[in-house]
Amino acid sequence: MKRILIAAICLFGLGAALQFHPRSKASADAPPPVQSPVRIVAPGRVEPLSEELKIGSELDGRLKSVPVDEGSSVRRGQVIATLSSDTYAARVESAQSEIEARIADLDRLKSGSRPMERDQARAALAEADALYDHAAIERRRRLSILDQGAISRVEFEISDREYKVAQARAEAARQHLAFLDADARPEEVDKLKAEIERARAQLHEVQSDLNKTAIYSPIDGIVLHRYLQAGESVSRNSGPIVTLGDTSRLRVRMDVDEADIAHLRTGQRAYVTAAAYGDRKFTGVVSRIGQMLGKKRVRTDEPSERIDTKVLETLIDLDPGSRLPLGLRVDAFIEVNN
């Protein structure tokens, strides 16, 4: 009886082992769960919150002054450079004179001639008519005696020519008086109005150019670099005059390896460290994550650094009060499980 009980227990154990063995093997073969990193670590570089703004000239000319230097604080709207403006000011004066002249022409056309001009035209017509009448009489007289042989054909032709000249002068004087008395034609008025509008457009263009001879800061910040001095030539295609940055707050641009990008989120807390500052941490928050993988932009001095990996550019806005030199290379840490 004892042997039968022992055999039964052995058979039960063997059956249980055979029943649960496949499940145990499958569990052993399953890959371990992926653990997300506690932190993402990547190299970064300190830059101003506004990034670097390169300010140049929209005009060709010569710098008259650059009243700022590297490290100078500037306010938005402050003049940071001026160009010599004599040529542009002369163009503005010329355009203004052109408008005034065209407006005067239009007023004269609408109001007609002045009474004095009409009086002068009437007097000129009366004089021309008198000369014409005298020339007509003299021509008839000479024609009548030409047939009698009292004068030569040449003498008659002279009187005939004087008659025709007097006739033409009288007709011209009559037309001039009619022109002064006539109302302005609509097409003439429209033509002068169009000329005035073109002159105003030209004035707007040259005035805009004159305004551009003063170059203003678009932000509150500091001058990071000054490239040119007063007296140097500039053009719209040349390089910048100065580079500005908003340093009221700082940010760090870091290159996150493609293996870590699945754990990135905006709003994650982060901090950076630098060898020059020992164990000190400068905290911040992830403010922007790039949308396209690319090549590394931030390099370290490590000889073993790989440069063939793809990275995602990520920005960390440092908390107010962080003071670090622009361009400083740092180690950036993003807290994933926070």
Residue, then its C-alpha position, 0 to 999 in steps of 0.5 A: m500500500k505504501r508503494i502504491l501511494i508513492a507511485a501515485i504521487c510520482l505520476f501526479g508530479l510528472g503530469a504536473a511537470l509536463q503540463f506547465h513546462p511549455r509555458s515556463k519555456a515560453s516565458a523564459d524565451a520572451p525578451p525582457p521589457v524595454q526600460s526607458p532611460v531616466r535621463i537623456v544626455a547630449p552635448g549642447r551649446v548656450e545661445p541667446l533666447s532670440e538666437e543670433l540676429k544678423i543685422g545688415s543694410e538694405l541699401d548700397g552706401r557708406l557707413k556714416s556711424v556705428p554707435v554701438d560696440e560688442g557687449s553694448s546693450v540696445r533697446r528695440g528701435q535704437v539706432i545701431a548704424t547710419l549710412s551717408s544720406d545726402t544722395y537719398a535726401a536729394r532724391v526726396e527733394s527732387a521728387q517733392s519738387e516734381i509733385e509740386a510742379r505737376i500740381a501747379d500745372l493741373d491747377r493752371l489747367k483747371s482755372g484757365s489763363r489769368p486775365m492779364e494773359r487773355d488781355q495780352a492775347r487779345a492785344a496780340l491778335a488785334e496787332a496781327d489782324a492790323l498787319y494782315d489787313h495792311a498786307a492784304i491792301e498792299r498786295r491788291r494794290r501791287l497786283s493791280i499795277l503789275d498788269q500795267g507793268a509799273i512793278s516787276r514780278v519780283e516786287f509783287e511776289i514780295s508783297d504776296r509773301e508778306y501777305k501770307v506771313a501776316q495771314a498766318r500770324a493773325e490765325a496763330a494769334r486767334q487760336h492762342l486766344a481761343f486756347l486761353d478762353a477754352d475750358a480744360r479737356p477731361e483727357e488733359v486733366d486725367k493725364l496730369k492727375a496720373e502724372i501726379e500719382r506717379a510722382r507721389a509713388q516715386l516720392h514714397e519710394v525715395q522716402s523709404d530709401l532715406n528712412k533705411t539709411a538709419i538702421y534700428s535694433p529689432i529687439d532688446g538685447i546686446v551686441l554680440h559682434r560688430y563686423l564693420q566700422a564707420g567709413e566702410s562700404v556696405s550693400r544689400n548683398s554684403g554681410p551683416i554690420v552687427t549681430l544681436g541677441d536677446t540675453s534676457r534669458l538663455r537657451v541651450r541647443m542640444d543634439v539628441d541621438e536618434a536612439d533617445i528621441a522616442h522619450l522626448r517631450t516638450g515641457q520636460r525638466a532639464y539641466v545643464t552642466a559645464a566643466a568650468y562651473g564644477d557640479r553646479k546645475f543650470t535648470g530649464v525646460v524643453s521648449r522645442i523639438g525638431q521635426m527632422l533628423g540631421k547631422k550633429r551641429v554640436r561637437t565635443d573634443e572627445p576623440s571617440e565621438r561619433i559624427d555619423t549618427k543622426v540627431l534631433e535638434t532640441l531646445i532647452d529654455l534655461d530658467p530666469g537668472s541663469r548666467l552663462p557665456l554665449g557659445l559655451r559648450v555644455d552637457a545637457f540632461i533631460e529628465v524623462n521620468n519626471 
